[in-house]
Amino acid sequence: MQVMTNKRGSPLAEVLLRRRRALGITQEQLAKFAECSVPYIYLLESGKTTVRIDKLIAVLSVLGLQLRVEAGKEGLKIDEKLK
């Protein structure tokens, strides 16, 4: 299963990068806590257009964030508090 985002500078990438920095953790630490690779974290923060849902959820969990699915046609929607 995949999640679509925009290219570099995507809202999701921006939120992930800002949240990681706000928590004061490195890409290496995030990768270790989320049990994924450092290159995967780099790709997420760079706006990778397709990602594995299980890995994304693990990263979000470490960052204290969650993925929510709801009816609608907006595609990716970022909570205003995270912008």
Secondary structure, 3 states (H helix, E strand, C coil): CEEECCCCCCHHHHHHHHHHHHHCCCHHHHHHHHCCCHHHHHHHHCCCCEEEHHHHHHHHHHCCCCCCCCCCCCCCCCCHHHC
